[in-house]
C-alpha cells in the first residue's frame, strides 16, 4: 500500500518520514512563492512534492503563470487543484477555472 502526507508551510522537512508524495497545503494567507519554494526543497530532498493550487488564493492569470513556472522549475510534476478558502482574493472562484486556464 502507498501512503502520502500533507504538510503546511511550517513543517520541518527533517521530520518527514520516507513517503513518496508530499502534499503542500496552501492555507489562506500563504504566499504561493513560499509554497513553490517548499516544493523545490522537497524535490531536492528526493520527495515528489504535490503543491496545492488554491483557486481562490490566486489573484490573476499573471500570478497563476508565475506559480506554475516556479513549480515546474522546482521539479514539481503534479499539483492538486482545489477551490481553497471561502472568499476569493482575485479573479478565480473555483478549481475548474484554473483547469480551464
C-alpha positions as CSV (number, residue, x, y, z in Angstrom):
1,X,0.0,0.0,0.0
2,X,1.2,3.5,-0.8
3,X,0.9,6.4,1.6
4,X,1.1,10.2,1.1
5,X,1.4,13.0,3.5
6,X,0.2,16.6,3.7
7,X,2.3,19.3,5.3
8,X,1.9,23.0,6.0
9,X,4.5,25.7,5.4
10,X,5.7,25.4,9.0
11,X,6.6,21.7,8.7
12,X,10.2,21.0,9.4
13,X,11.3,18.8,6.4
14,X,13.8,17.0,8.6
15,X,11.0,15.3,10.5
16,X,9.3,13.8,7.4
17,X,9.0,10.0,7.0
18,X,10.2,8.4,3.8
19,X,7.0,8.5,1.8
20,X,7.0,9.4,-1.9
21,X,4.2,12.0,-2.3
22,X,4.1,15.1,0.0
23,X,1.2,17.4,-0.5
24,X,1.8,21.0,0.5
25,X,-1.3,22.8,1.7
26,X,-1.8,26.5,0.7
27,X,-3.7,27.9,3.6
28,X,-5.4,31.3,3.3
29,X,-2.7,34.0,3.5
30,X,0.1,31.6,2.4
31,X,2.2,33.1,-0.4
32,X,2.3,30.9,-3.5
33,X,6.1,31.7,-3.8
34,X,6.7,30.2,-0.4
35,X,4.7,27.1,-1.4
36,X,6.7,26.8,-4.6
37,X,10.0,27.2,-2.6
38,X,8.9,24.4,-0.2
39,X,8.1,22.2,-3.2
40,X,11.6,22.7,-4.6
41,X,13.1,21.9,-1.2
42,X,11.1,18.6,-1.2
43,X,12.1,17.8,-4.8
44,X,15.7,18.4,-4.0
45,X,15.4,16.1,-1.0
46,X,14.1,13.3,-3.2
47,X,10.3,13.6,-2.5
48,X,7.6,14.0,-5.0
49,X,6.0,17.4,-4.0
50,X,2.4,18.0,-4.8
51,X,1.6,21.6,-4.0
52,X,-2.0,22.9,-3.7
53,X,-3.1,25.3,-6.3
54,X,-5.9,27.1,-4.4
55,X,-8.0,28.9,-6.9
56,X,-9.5,31.4,-4.5
57,X,-6.0,32.3,-3.2
58,X,-4.6,33.2,-6.7
59,X,-5.2,36.9,-7.7
60,X,-4.9,36.7,-11.5
61,X,-3.5,35.0,-14.6
62,X,-0.1,36.6,-14.2
63,X,0.2,35.2,-10.6
64,X,-1.0,31.8,-11.8
65,X,1.6,31.6,-14.6
66,X,4.3,32.7,-12.1
67,X,3.2,29.9,-9.7
68,X,3.2,27.3,-12.5
69,X,6.6,28.3,-13.7
70,X,8.1,28.3,-10.2
71,X,6.8,24.9,-9.6
72,X,7.9,23.5,-12.9
73,X,11.4,25.0,-12.5
74,X,11.5,23.5,-9.0
75,X,10.9,19.9,-10.1
76,X,7.1,19.6,-9.5
77,X,5.4,17.0,-11.7
78,X,1.9,17.0,-10.2
79,X,-0.3,19.6,-8.4
80,X,-3.6,19.4,-6.5
81,X,-6.1,22.0,-7.9
82,X,-8.6,23.0,-5.2
83,X,-11.1,25.8,-4.6
84,X,-9.5,26.7,-1.3
85,X,-10.6,29.4,1.1
86,X,-14.2,30.6,1.2
87,X,-13.6,34.1,-0.3
88,X,-11.6,34.7,-3.5
89,X,-8.9,37.3,-3.4
90,X,-8.9,37.7,-7.2
91,X,-10.3,36.5,-10.5
92,X,-10.6,32.8,-9.7
93,X,-13.6,31.5,-7.9
94,X,-13.3,27.7,-8.4
95,X,-10.8,25.0,-9.3
96,X,-12.4,24.5,-12.7
97,X,-11.4,28.0,-13.7
98,X,-7.8,27.1,-13.1
99,X,-8.0,23.9,-15.1
100,X,-9.7,25.7,-18.0
101,X,-7.0,28.4,-17.9
